[in-house]
Amino acid sequence: MAKRGVGRRRGAKRGRVQVALGLLAFLLVASGVIARRSAGAAKARELLALDRTRVTLEAERAKLVNDIRTASSLGRLGQVASQRLGLHIPADSQVVRLPKPDVRPEARP
């Protein structure tokens, strides 16, 4: 009977070791999942901040494009040219139209 009692103790130790290893494996897997979720949440916050910045920059770009269109319109440029530079719209007799030169590549022999 003494031999059987010793065998049971070894079996109990093996069982405890297996349970401890199982718990350790579970702890490592759970820690990995928590770390991955934390990293994912941080990336999501970063993406949200970048998306807000992108939307703001797109709105600013649209405003600047509109400002450029307004500033470069013929009516606005005419006003600026007459006020700042003292230019005026020429009369028809002052306009000289030059014919467009005929540009043809010369044939090479």
C-alpha positions as CSV (number, residue, x, y, z in Angstrom):
1,M,0.0,0.0,0.0
2,A,2.9,2.3,0.6
3,K,3.8,2.2,-3.1
4,R,0.3,3.2,-4.2
5,G,0.3,6.3,-1.9
6,V,3.6,7.5,-3.4
7,G,2.2,7.1,-6.9
8,R,-0.9,9.1,-6.0
9,R,1.3,12.0,-4.7
10,R,3.2,12.0,-8.0
11,G,0.0,12.1,-10.0
12,A,-1.3,14.9,-7.8
13,K,1.9,16.9,-8.4
14,R,1.6,16.3,-12.2
15,G,-2.0,17.5,-12.1
16,R,-1.1,20.6,-10.2
17,V,1.7,21.4,-12.6
18,Q,-0.6,20.9,-15.6
19,V,-3.2,23.2,-14.0
20,A,-0.5,25.8,-13.3
21,L,0.7,25.6,-16.9
22,G,-2.8,25.9,-18.1
23,L,-3.5,28.9,-16.0
24,L,-0.2,30.5,-17.1
25,A,-1.1,29.9,-20.8
26,F,-4.5,31.4,-20.2
27,L,-2.9,34.4,-18.5
28,L,-0.5,34.9,-21.4
29,V,-3.2,34.7,-24.0
30,A,-5.5,37.0,-22.0
31,S,-2.6,39.5,-21.6
32,G,-2.0,39.4,-25.4
33,V,-5.7,40.0,-26.2
34,I,-5.8,43.0,-23.8
35,A,-2.6,44.4,-25.2
36,R,-3.9,44.0,-28.8
37,R,-7.2,45.7,-27.9
38,S,-5.4,48.5,-26.2
39,A,-3.2,49.1,-29.2
40,G,-6.3,49.0,-31.5
41,A,-8.1,51.5,-29.4
42,A,-5.0,53.8,-29.5
43,K,-4.8,53.5,-33.3
44,A,-8.6,54.2,-33.6
45,R,-8.1,57.4,-31.6
46,E,-5.2,58.4,-33.8
47,L,-7.2,57.7,-37.0
48,L,-10.1,59.8,-35.7
49,A,-7.8,62.7,-35.0
50,L,-6.2,62.4,-38.4
51,D,-9.7,62.2,-40.0
52,R,-10.7,65.4,-38.2
53,T,-7.5,67.1,-39.5
54,R,-8.2,65.9,-43.0
55,V,-11.7,67.3,-43.0
56,T,-10.4,70.6,-41.6
57,L,-7.7,70.8,-44.3
58,E,-10.2,69.9,-47.1
59,A,-12.5,72.7,-45.9
60,E,-9.6,75.2,-45.9
61,R,-8.5,74.1,-49.3
62,A,-12.1,74.6,-50.7
63,K,-12.2,78.1,-49.2
64,L,-8.8,78.9,-50.7
65,V,-9.8,77.7,-54.1
66,N,-12.9,79.8,-53.9
67,D,-10.8,82.8,-52.8
68,I,-8.5,82.3,-55.8
69,R,-11.4,82.0,-58.2
70,T,-12.9,85.2,-56.9
71,A,-9.6,87.1,-56.9
72,S,-8.8,86.0,-60.5
73,S,-12.1,86.8,-62.0
74,L,-12.1,89.3,-64.9
75,G,-14.3,91.8,-63.0
76,R,-12.0,91.8,-60.0
77,L,-8.8,91.9,-62.0
78,G,-10.2,94.8,-64.1
79,Q,-10.9,96.8,-60.9
80,V,-7.5,96.1,-59.4
81,A,-5.8,97.0,-62.7
82,S,-7.7,100.3,-63.0
83,Q,-7.3,101.3,-59.4
84,R,-3.8,100.3,-58.5
85,L,-2.1,100.4,-61.8
86,G,-4.0,103.2,-63.5
87,L,-4.8,101.0,-66.5
88,H,-8.0,101.4,-68.7
89,I,-9.8,99.3,-71.2
90,P,-8.5,100.3,-74.7
91,A,-10.7,101.6,-77.4
92,D,-11.1,99.5,-80.5
93,S,-8.8,101.7,-82.5
94,Q,-6.0,101.1,-79.9
95,V,-6.2,97.3,-80.3
96,V,-3.8,95.7,-82.8
97,R,-4.4,92.2,-83.8
98,L,-1.5,90.3,-85.1
99,P,-1.9,87.2,-87.3
100,K,-0.7,83.9,-85.7
101,P,2.5,82.7,-87.4
102,D,2.2,79.5,-89.3
103,V,4.4,77.1,-87.5
104,R,5.2,74.0,-89.6
105,P,8.1,71.8,-89.1
106,E,10.4,71.9,-92.1
107,A,10.7,68.6,-94.0
108,R,14.1,67.1,-93.8
109,P,15.6,65.5,-96.9
